[in-house]
Amino acid sequence: KFRNLFLFFANLVFYGWGEPVFVLLMIFSTVVDYTCGHFIDKYRTSNKKIAKTFLITSVVINLSLLGFFKYAGFITDTLNAIPFFSLPKIEVPLPIGISFYTFQTMSYSIDVYRGDAPVQKNIVTFGTYVALFPQLIAGPIVRYKDVAYQLDHRKETLNQFTRGVKLFCIGLGKKVLLANQMGLMWDSIRESGEANGWLGSWLGIIGYSFQIYFDFSGYSDMACGLGNMFGFEFLKNFDYPYISKSITEFWRRWHISLGTWFREYVYIPLGGNRKGPVRQIINLLIVWFLTGFWHGASYNFILWGLYFGLILIIEKLVLKKWLDKSPAFIQHIYSLILIIFGWVIFYFTDMAQMGDFIVSMFSFSGLAIGKSAMSTIISFLPLIAVAGIASTPLAGFVYGKIKSKRLRIVIDTVFCVFVLFACTASLVNQSYNPFLYFRF
């Protein structure tokens, strides 16, 4: 009965290890949403107006915290670019994981108000949910209603712990052995600039596409694996997004928890597709503006969100029926080109640098690939091949064909030992270990 209390303090120690001051912010957010949830549940049936007041209070406080710490500097810089504005520059350190846990606490208040989840009467148990360290820093975004029962009734088993270790090792391997190496390739090619040639630029951004996928899906796998070790089952956050045949399918497979959150708590409450095509387009633009802005306080993220929002609108209204009639390889090429180009927008916060890189991607007059880029690509070629295979369900398909339980145990054991050894050696030998989602 003390496991949630123990886990709650372990979560706070884990978070405080990096940012001791912001533990107080997390505790404040926990107390606010616990209190609001209590009164929402108390008045939900007897007095809807009071219940709604506490719901609005919860949402406003959470968004205010997120807005101040994440966007205050961006907003003041934007206003100062307008004549007659001269606001003091605000530089506020960004609390790690604030975008994730504020969305989670809001989901609790909303779910209790809707009657989709029971109110949590134990503040320690609720604090355990808010500060749950496996997915606190980089997601996935765990909605309260998905783990409400597990918080009090989870049962740890050896099989689940074993599955968690394996999933953690898969995520660790994705992050350290694939994402970090693809990041090194991308950095090397990006620094060469125009000398890469158009093919070199495309291969470079493909490297970044692998980096961001294996980086973020690696975090998610490690989080889900750690959750399994503690008896939790978190929903899958990535489902081989690069095999998609449309951008619509891509966003069903990429960062599933974020897409689900915006659909459940923004798109559907706005009216979804129930109020005609014009309203649906407006709702989609709002959702994708917010999706982009959630990723960071920079114009390129807003542009990135609207870029995918417009493509999704075009697919829904016109393009999807034509795509469905096209050969599968055409659908894949179409999707991959748009996805990869989207990562160009996502990466470059400097619009001038973004423009220069896009020009280099479509400058077909010079060499297709520069010597430096060619040398880099050749040296990373084996890893590129492994990354390409690992981004498809092929390995899982082959593994699923193995019927012998004993052989599976041997393969799992050898795989986990190899990954742990290789990752440890890699982390010891090099200092390159970027945390791409630090903005969140």
Secondary structure, DSSP 8 states (H G I E B T S, - for coil): --HHHHHHHHHHHHHHHH-STHHHHHHHHHHHHHHHHHHHHHHTTT-HHHHHHHHHHHHHHHHHHHIIIIIHHHHHHHHHTSTT-----------TTHHHHHHHHHHHHHHHHHTSS-----HHHHHHHHT-HHHHTT-----HHHHHHHHHH----HHHHHHHHHHHHHHHHIIIIIIHHHHHHHHHHHHHGGGGHHHHHHHHHHHHHHHHHHHHHHHHHHHHHHHHHTT---------GGG-SSHHHHHHHSSHHHHHHHIIIIIHHHTTTTT-HHHHHHHHHHHHHHHHHHH-SSHHHHHHHHHHHHHHHHIIIIIHHHHHHS-HHHHHHHHHHHHHHHHHHHH--SHHHHHHHHHHHT--SS-SS-HHHHHHHHHHHHHHHHHHHHTSTHHHHHHHT---HHHHHHHHHHHHHHHHHHHHHHHHH------GGGG-
